[in-house]
Amino acid sequence: MAIRRRDTRSMSDVRTGQEQPREVVVREPPDQGMTDRRRGFLATGLALLAICVALFLVWQTASSLLIIFAGVLFAAFLDAAARALALIIPLNRVWRLTFVLLLFSTMVGLGLAWGGGKLPQQTRILLEVMDVQFDILQQRLLTYGVDLLGPESGRDFAQWLLSDQGRFFSHAQLVLGRASSFLTGVLVIAFLGILFAFDPTSHRESLVMLTKPSYRARTRSVMNEMGNVLRLWFVGQLIRIILMTLCVWVALYLIGLPGPFVLGLQAGLSNFVPYLGPILAAIPIALVAMPLGASLLIWAVVIYTIIQSIEGYVIGPLIQRQAVEIPPAWTLVAIVLLGAMLGVMGIALAMPLVAVGRVAIIRFYVEDYLGDNSGRMSNKGPSQMGAP
């Protein structure tokens, strides 16, 4: 913008022969405040658009991202085992990881060979017992006018499937499809975990280089902390699952319940899902114990409740306190939301996702963006962290 104004020199200067008064053109800068506001609105709009696109991409690829995260979790387990062997075997990290993989593969092979003959038989017995109990429960509810399973609630699944060959083949195709998808996911998780575990630095640096050079050291430290949290969480969960499986297996075997190993295994694996898993694991135990009498039912439920209470209120907090401490309500909220959005994988991986998400929020948002260091986490410092 240009504004014309008259020169303000006195008339005496004019009479002495100096220059005549003239108009001076003064150029003023544009409205800088308006430009800054427009730029701010544009940056905010682009940031919101980028966030929406990122959320849409995450939603569309959620199952694949969960498989990748499960691979990172498996890599954290392998790294934890290799670190533990460093105190026993004086070898470099690659040889220790190789030994861990060989040992893990041997244990899985022996477990499959041992359980290949026993697990199907015990599972078949348990399914038959639960099938009978569902029929008894249905008959009792019908006396009160409650049709739990619908008018066509035949519990003989084999007869129901064979009565319609088209339905049988459609169900067989569905089962085979899901089984192949499951095996493919397991193989991808295993190979990703092995690749991440053998070369964690290059995979971490490929993500760190996407940030500003001045912020890369901070990003590297936070990612190392996330790896440490995942490592501690997975090891803690593995210890809890093994302890719970052994205790329930031995207890149910001593009181004479059929299929004690399968019931103990499902009770141990249920601890992978906090709060909801142990409650659901009690249902098969109660159904199997019901036809054996009220006294055995009471004993089975009471023993399971005692074991689960000791594990949940004493052993579990002592183990997981070293990894991450999350309020129980937020844990349950995360399980419900991720289960509704992502299905079974979301439920199974809710706790580790919340653990690493908590680290990211506290480090990047609370401490770096808000500048609040009062809520600094009490876990291990960045100097003790290692890449998963």
N, C-alpha and C positions, 0 to 999 in steps of 0.2 A: 504494500500500500504506500502511496506517495502523497505527502501533504505539502502544499505550498504555503510559505509564510514570509513576511516582509522582514528585511534586514533592519535591525533596531539601532543603527548608528545615529549619532546626533547630527544636526544641520551644520554645526560649526565645522565638522569634518568635511562636509560637502563643499562649504564656501572656500576652504583652503585648497581646493583643487584635487581632493582625493576622489576615489571612485564614487559614482552615483549609487544611491540605494538600489538594490536589486532584489528580486525574489529568489529565495534559496529553497531548493528542493531537498527535503529530508525523507529518506526512505526508512520506514519502520519495519521491523521483522514481523512475519505473520504470527497469528495467534498460536503460540507454542503449546499452551494448555489444551486447546481443542485437538491439536494433532496428537499429543500424548494420550489423550482419552480415546481417540479413535484407534490408535495403535494398541492400547490396553484392551479395548473391546475385541479387536481382531485377534489378539493373542489368546484371550480367554475363550473365544469361540472356537479357534483352532485346537486349543487344548481339550475342550469338551468334546469336540468331534473326534480327536485322536483317542480319548478315553472310551467313547462309545464304540468306535471301530475295534479297539483292543478287547473290550468286553464281549463284543459280538464274535470275534475270532476265537476267544477263549471258550465261549459257549458252544461254538460249532465244533471245536476240537477238544472238548473237555475229556473225553475218554482217552484220546491219545496222550494228552498232557498228564493224565493220571498214571498211565503206563510209564511214561518217562520219569515221573516223580517216584514211582515204585522202584524203577531201576536205580535212581539215586539213593533210595533208602536201602536197597540191597547192597549197593556199593559202600554205604556207611557201615553196614554190618560186616562186610569183608574187611574193610579198613580197621574196624575195631578188633576183629579177630587177629589180624596181622600185627597190630600194636601190642596185643596181649602176648603174642608169641615172641615178641622182641625180648621179653624178660627171660625166656627159656631157651630160644634158639638164636645163636649169634650169627644170623644171616642178614643179607640186605633185604629191602622191602619186597622186591620182586619175587625172590625165592620164598619168602614167608607167605606172600599171597598165593603163590603156586601150591605150597603145602596146604594152605587153608582150603583151596578149591578141591584138591585131591581128597582131603579128609572129609569135606562136606559132601562130595559126590559119593564117597564110599558109604558114609552114614545114610544118605538118601537111598542108595541101592540096597543096603542091608535092610533098611526099614521097609522098602517096598517088597523085598523078598520075604521078609518075616510076616508082614501084614497082608501080603497077597493071598495067603490061605486062610487067615483068621478074620480079617476085617469084613470080607463079603459075607461070611457065615454069620458073624455077630450082627452085622447090619441087617441081614435078612430076618434074623430072629427078632431084633428090636422093632423092625417095621411091622412084622406080623403081630407082635404084642400091642403096638400102638394102634394098629388097624382095628383090632378087637376092642380096644378101649374107646376108640372113636365111635364104634357101633353102639357100645353100651351107653356112652354119653349122649348120642343121638336119640336112643330110645327113651332115656330118662327125660330129656328135654321135650320130646314129643308128648309126654304125659301132661306137661304144662302148656302145651300149645305152641311150643317154640320149635320151628323147623330149621335146625342149624345148618344143614348141608344141602337143603333143597329137596324137591320131590324126587329127583333122580340121583340119589346119593349112594349109589352102589359102591361099596368099599373094595370090591374085588376089581382091582385095576387091570389085571390081566384079562379078565372076561370082558371088561368094558372096552378095552382096546381091540381085542380080537373080534368083537362083534361087528366091527366096521373096519374093513381092511383099508379103506381110504383114510379114515381117521388114524388108524395105526401107523400107516406109512407117513402121514403128515407129521405125526408126533415123533416118529423115528427120525425124520429129516430135521425137525427142529432140535431134537436132542443132539444129533450128530453135528449140526451146525454150531450149536453152543459149545459142544465139547471141543471142536476144532478151534473156535475162537478163543476158548480158554487156554488150550495148549499153545496156541500162537502167542497169546499175551504173556504166558509164563516164559516162553523161550525168549521173547523180546526183552522182558524184564531181566532175565538172567544174563543175556549178552550185554545189555546196557550196563548192568551193574559191574560186570567184569571189565568192560572197557573204561568206565569211570574210575574204578578202583585202581587199575594199573597205571593210569595216566591222569590223575586228578588235576594237576597243575595246568596243563594245556587247555583242558575243558573249562576250568575256572577262568583262565586268562582270556579265553575267547569271549566270555561275557563281560569281564572287567573292562576290556578295551572299548566297549560300546559307551562307556561313561567319559566324562571330562578327564583330561590328564591330571588335573589338580585334585580330583575326587576319587581316583582309582585306588589309592592306598586305603581309603576309608571303605570303599566297596569291597575290596579284597578282604579286609579285616572282618566285615560283617558276614560275608559269605563263608569265611572260615568258622565263624561263630555258629552259623546255621548248620554247617557240617558237624560241628561238635555236638550240638543239640540233637541232631538226628541220630548220631552214633550212640549217644547215651540213652536216648529214648528207645531205640531198637533193642539194644542189649538189655535194658530193663524190662521191656515187654517180653523178650524171649525167656528171661529168667522167670518171670511171673507165669508164663504159659506152661513151662516145664514143671514148676512147683505145683501149680494147680492141677495139671494132668495127673501127676504122680499121686498126689494126696487123694483126689477124688477116685482114681482108679483103685488104690489100695483100700480105701474106706468102703466103696461099694462091693469090692470083692470079698471083704471080710463079712459083710452082712448078707452075702449070698444073692446079690442082684444080677440078673442076666446081662451079658455084654458089658462088663465093667470098664473095659479098655475104651470102647467106643464112646461110652458116656463120659468117661474121664477126659478123653481127647476133645470132645465137643465142649465140655466145660472149660478146659484150658484155653482153647481157641476163642471162646466167647469173650475172654478178657481183652482181646484185641479191640473190642468195642466197649468202652467204659459205660457203666451204669445200666445200659439196655441189654448188653450181651449176657451178663450173669443171670439176669431175670429170665431171659428166654431159654437159657441153658437148663434151668430147673424144670421146664415143662416136660422134656423127654424123660428125665429121671422120675418124675411123678407118674407119668403114664406107664412106664415099665414097672414101677413098684405097685401100682394100684391092684392088678389081679392077684398079687401075692399076699394080700391081706392088709388090714388097716395098720397093724403094728409095724410091718416092714415099710409101709408108705411113710408113716410118721418118722421112723428111724432114718430113712433115706433123705427126706426133706430136712430134718433137723441137722443131720451130719453135713449135708451140702451147705446149709445156711451157715453153720459154724465155720466150716472151712472157707467159704466165700467171705464171711465177715472178717476173719483173721487176715485173709489175703488182701481184702479191699481196704481195711482200715489200719492195718499195721504194716504188713510186708510191702504192699504196693506203694504207699506214700514214702516209705524209707528208701525204696529203690528209685522211684521217679523224682524224688526231691533233688537229686544231683543233676537231672536233665532239665526239667522245666516245671514251673509251678503255675497252673492255670486255674482260675476259679471254677468250681464244678458247674455252675450255671452256664458259663460261657462254653464249656466243653459240651454240655448237653445241647445247647443251641446250635453249635457247629455241627454236631452229629445229625440233628434233625434237618437243618437247612441243606447241608451237603448231601445227605441221603435223599432228600426230595429232589434236588437238582441233578445229582450225578449217579444215583442208584447205589448199588452194593459197594462199588469201588469208593464212592464218596464217603460211605459210612466207615469202611475199613481204614481209609487214609485220613479221616477227619482229624485225629489227634496230632499226627506229625505235621499236617498242613497248618493247623492252628499254632503249633510250636514254632515253626519257621516264620509264619506270618507275624507272630508276636515279636520275634526278634527284629524283623524288618520294620514293623511299625514303630517300635521303641527307638531303634537306632536312627532310621532315616527321617521319620516324621517328628517324633517327640523331641529327640535330642538335636538333630541337625536343622530341621525346618522351624520348629517352635523354640529351639534353644533352651529346652528344659532338661537339665541333667539331674533333677531331684528324683526322678523315677528310674534311675539307672538300675539295670538288672543286677542281681547278686550272684549270677553264675560266674563261670570262669572268664577271665579277662581275655582280650584279643591276643595277647602274647602266648596263650596256652592253646589257641585254637589250631585245628589242622583241617586241611581240605578233606572232604568226604571221599 
